[in-house]
Amino acid sequence: MPVYKAEAIVLRRRVLGEADRVLTLFTREHGKLAVLARGVRKTTSKRSGVLEPFSHVRLLLARGRGALDVLAQVEVVQGMAPLRADLRRFGQAALVAELLEAAVPEREPHPELFRLLAEALQLLRDEEEAPAALWFTLHLISLVGFQPALDHCAVGGEEIGAAPSWSHPLGGLVCGRHAGRDPAAVRLRPEMVRALRALMAAGAEDLAGSTVAPRDRAPLLELLRRYAEHRLEVRLRSPDVIGQL
Ligand SMILES: [Zn+2]
């Protein structure tokens, strides 16, 4: 069987039969793909620990005769055990992985998105105070073509006041005059607007000392998550999990 290499992050896995798993991966070289991992449920398998969700790995894959390619070799780049040990961070990482899976088609490489995902998961693992899920959601949705208007009105492009409204269907911030077009538009406080602009301009390295106020983090994540759902036309599962935590 022909084989090929891939650097991958495990988004999700499901059990198949007695000892097999199907892994949903996001790879640097080939984009999103599902692969078959044989025998990993046996506790003696050396692979079992490294093929957990969010693990960053290097793989050798064999082209399968069936629908799925088959995992031949695996090597860890970054383990993510601390992420899975902490329920709050696990919930945020699950949202990050689910958003990524929803946003990209199969087998379409997007190296910039791969780097964004790897950086966000690393931040979630290492920098407890960084608003990594928030930053990831805003940049993901922008990289796939739905960057929200943050500096000018999404409808007319004019200057927006100090406390503009946000609308999912209109595409981000809107001025007072145009907010009426969406009855569901919500007012944002000036600090929230400033936080969104700062996150849009920030790279991963800027986030450790980020100034998104703690009280704004959950409402902004909720806002961007709903915006992403609206734009990608999906309903995500992870927010319910986070809510239960
Ligand atoms: Zn306007």
Boltz pocket constraint, residues with backbone or C-beta under 6 A from the ligand:
constraints:
  - pocket:
      binder: B
      contacts: [[A, 153], [A, 154], [A, 155], [A, 156], [A, 157], [A, 158], [A, 174], [A, 175], [A, 176], [A, 177], [A, 178]]
      max_distance: 6.0
